[in-house]
Amino acid sequence: MGLRTVLKNKIEKLTGLIILKNLPFGIDPIADILSLLTHYSFGTIIDVGANTGQIAMRVIEKLPEAKIHCIEPWFETFQVLRTNLGKHKNIFFHQIAIGEKNGELDLFQGEIDSTMQTLANNDKLIQRLKTNKVKVQTLDDFSNQNGIKHINYLKIDTEGYDLNVLKGAEKLLKQSIDFIEVEAGMNPRNKYHVPFFDLKTFLEEKGYLMFGFYDQVHEWIEQKPFLRRSNLLFISRILADNHKM
């Protein structure tokens, strides 16, 4: 047994912590992609529902050369987003919403968490604190308008509106997106997020396969020991078939 192993075992025994050389699969999606697709290169990332930039901050540290488009419709949140990430020249900010059709819709702010906003217009899903009218654009039109022909990583976090976002990306879903991360409801009591099987069925029909589960959250509202939501990561079937582990 080497000195490093001896020290590692002692530290783990003293602290009760486990020291890992690499994170286990299912913690960091970007790291998982790079570990399995060793020559893969991230060019363009789109963050739909960027909020204050929590995800984009982590991504830009790992992928400083990638272009990240942060999309956030709520005015106050958008201002914080720009303040947090405005120093990065390859991060672009868009104060719009992405949906199934172009137009204008009500954006609702939630009562449980004021940082959560949704376009899902259902009284059973959200107790409204505030409502704003926002411009809505399909992802197909947004990408065309911004000269984006290929998306390496599409992350969607729109509090129950994820499927609508995908339905506005019919052209891109044919072969122009490599990875798609969406937020899914993981039990029938969760009426807020899009059900897991609805997203899985839709994306499999478009030629995408499950890559991994991330950010698994248990039922914190009811304080119950079963999954409330999780982020699902899908990979394009075309990309997957051209790579071997």
GIDA-V946885 format. One record per backbone hydrogen bond with DSSP energy under -0.5 kcal/mol. NH is the residue of the N-H (numbers start at 0). CO is the residue of the C=O. E is the energy in kcal/mol with one decimal. If there is no record, write none. Layout:
# GIDA-V946885
nh = [NH,NH]
co = [CO,CO]
e = [E,E]
This chain:
# GIDA-V946885
nh = [5,6,7,8,9,10,11,12,13,14,15,18,19,26,28,31,32,33,34,35,36,37,39,42,44,45,46,47,47,48,48,49,49,52,56,57,58,59,60,61,62,65,66,67,67,68,68,69,69,70,70,71,71,77,78,79,80,81,82,83,84,85,87,88,90,91,93,95,96,98,102,104,106,107,107,108,109,110,115,116,117,118,120,121,124,125,127,128,129,131,133,135,136,139,141,142,143,144,145,146,147,148,150,151,151,152,153,154,154,155,156,164,165,166,167,167,168,172,173,174,174,175,177,178,179,180,181,181,183,184,185,186,189,190,195,197,198,199,200,201,202,203,204,205,206,207,208,210,211,213,216,218,218,219,222,223,225,227,228,229,230,231,231,232,233,233,234,235,236,239,240,241,241,242]
co = [1,2,3,4,5,6,7,8,9,10,11,16,17,23,26,27,28,29,30,31,32,35,36,40,66,152,68,45,154,46,70,46,70,49,52,53,54,55,56,57,58,62,42,65,89,44,66,67,91,46,68,69,93,73,74,75,76,77,78,79,80,81,84,86,87,67,69,93,134,136,135,133,131,105,117,129,115,126,112,114,107,157,118,119,121,121,125,108,108,106,104,102,96,167,137,138,139,140,141,143,142,146,175,43,149,43,178,45,152,180,47,160,161,162,163,164,165,168,170,170,171,171,150,151,233,153,179,231,229,193,227,227,186,188,184,194,194,195,196,197,198,199,200,201,203,202,234,232,232,230,228,223,225,217,218,218,223,216,216,183,213,181,229,211,179,231,208,177,206,235,236,237,238,239]
e = [-2.0,-2.7,-2.7,-2.6,-2.1,-2.7,-2.5,-2.0,-2.4,-2.6,-2.2,-0.5,-0.6,-1.0,-0.5,-2.2,-2.3,-2.3,-1.7,-1.7,-3.1,-0.6,-2.2,-0.6,-3.1,-2.5,-3.1,-0.7,-3.0,-0.7,-2.2,-0.6,-2.3,-2.3,-2.5,-1.1,-2.3,-2.6,-1.0,-1.2,-2.9,-1.4,-3.0,-0.6,-2.3,-2.9,-0.5,-0.7,-3.3,-2.8,-0.6,-0.5,-2.2,-2.8,-2.0,-1.5,-2.4,-2.3,-1.9,-2.6,-2.0,-1.9,-2.0,-0.6,-1.3,-3.0,-2.3,-1.5,-2.6,-1.5,-2.5,-2.1,-3.4,-0.5,-3.0,-2.6,-2.7,-1.0,-1.9,-0.6,-2.3,-0.5,-0.6,-1.4,-1.9,-1.1,-0.6,-2.4,-0.7,-2.2,-2.7,-2.9,-2.4,-2.2,-2.6,-2.5,-2.0,-2.7,-1.7,-1.1,-3.2,-0.7,-3.2,-2.0,-0.5,-1.6,-2.7,-2.9,-0.6,-3.0,-2.5,-1.8,-2.0,-2.0,-0.8,-0.9,-1.9,-2.5,-1.1,-0.5,-0.7,-2.7,-2.1,-1.3,-2.1,-3.3,-0.5,-2.3,-2.9,-3.1,-2.6,-0.5,-1.5,-1.2,-2.1,-0.5,-1.7,-2.6,-2.5,-2.0,-2.6,-2.3,-1.9,-0.8,-1.2,-2.1,-2.7,-3.5,-1.6,-2.7,-2.5,-0.8,-2.3,-1.9,-0.8,-2.2,-1.5,-3.3,-1.6,-1.8,-3.2,-3.1,-0.5,-2.6,-2.9,-0.5,-2.9,-2.6,-3.1,-2.7,-2.6,-0.9,-0.6,-1.4]
